[in-house]
Amino acid sequence: MKANIAIFLCMLFSALPVFADLNVLKIPRPQSEFDVLQDYYTGLLREALIKGADGREVPQLRETALMEQGRAAYELNRGKLVDVFWMGTSILREQQLRAIRIPLARGLIGYRRFIIRADRRIDFDAISDLEGLKKQVACQGLDWPDVDILRAAELTVIASPGFESLYQQLAAGRCDYFPRGYYEARAELEKRSLIYPQLEVYNSLVLHYPFAIYFFVKKDNELLAQWIERGLEKMIDDGTLLAYMKNHSLTSDVFPLEKIKNSARTIHISNPYLPADTDYLDPRYWFKPEDFIAPFEISSSNE
């Protein structure tokens, strides 16, 4: 009987994802030498792993290969080149992968500021609603969930592979605006100011839809998912997550949030690709529009 129990336990534990003994977690390489997002998300991941370690050795992060989101999703479930990655969420993505459903920037990614060519500023000054925005062409990355969200709102989108190609398309006039998360636009363009002096961040219009960047792992890697989730929850409880946002160079300039109020016209669209059980009004995890956008300024459509 004891022998049978021992065999059963060996079979059980051999079938579980082995994570406790790993000392390395593989992540994709930065998108380019100008990638300002990599440091934010890797730093946050490292802090979550430390907070959730509960006495375990904290694994090192190792950058492996450059990959777009579509390939990263595929590689996550293969478990060869990448173990964890940060991506925009969608119904399909949460079906394919194990999402740690804690927004990594409290949903600010869904408040989109535009990067435009400076000589087009007058055209964007004239936009006051969704119908006006429909006359312009957006560029977004291939395999980004945003492409489907914008097209569902009947906005015209050019999708292109390669992050730097999006800036090239915009500068060449193949698209009219590049929607970026509220905290992404300034930091990204500063890195590229010498290459694209004709581009600028347009601050007078914000496009909003409920959206979040999550950490994702392989579908059956529950041990790693719970480790990261526990760490992020602890960061929320002790204020570390909000402090991280306020102090990191990528996100610090949006604080205090109140300074944004009354500074921009806002167009709100829905996100039909967000899982229905996503409570994006939960203040524990998400900023709400009223935190920094005057309600009367929101132009709603596609509700």
Salt bridges, closest charged atoms under 4 A:
ASP39 OD2 - HIS248 NE2 2.68
ASP54 OD2 - ARG230 NE 2.86
ASP54 OD1 - LYS234 NZ 3.05
GLU75 OE2 - ARG71 NE 3.50
GLU75 OE1 - ARG78 NH1 2.76
ASP83 OD2 - LYS26 NZ 3.15
GLU94 OE1 - ARG101 NE 3.17
ASP119 OD1 - ARG117 NE 3.97
ASP123 OD2 - ARG120 NE 2.51
GLU131 OE2 - LYS134 NZ 2.94
ASP146 OD2 - ARG112 NH2 3.67
GLU154 OE1 - LYS134 NZ 2.90
GLU164 OE2 - ARG192 NH2 2.61
ASP176 OD1 - ARG120 NH1 2.72
GLU184 OE1 - ARG180 NH2 3.26
GLU188 OE2 - ARG180 NH2 2.60
GLU190 OE1 - ARG186 NH1 3.17
GLU200 OE2 - ARG121 NE 2.75
GLU222 OE2 - ARG98 NH2 2.77
GLU229 OE1 - ARG98 NH2 3.86
GLU233 OE1 - ARG284 NH2 2.54
ASP237 OD1 - ARG284 NH2 2.86
ASP238 OD2 - LYS51 NZ 2.51
ASP253 OD2 - ARG186 NE 2.80
ASP277 OD1 - ARG101 NH2 2.94
ASP291 OD1 - LYS288 NZ 3.85
GLU303 OE2 - HIS268 NE2 2.98
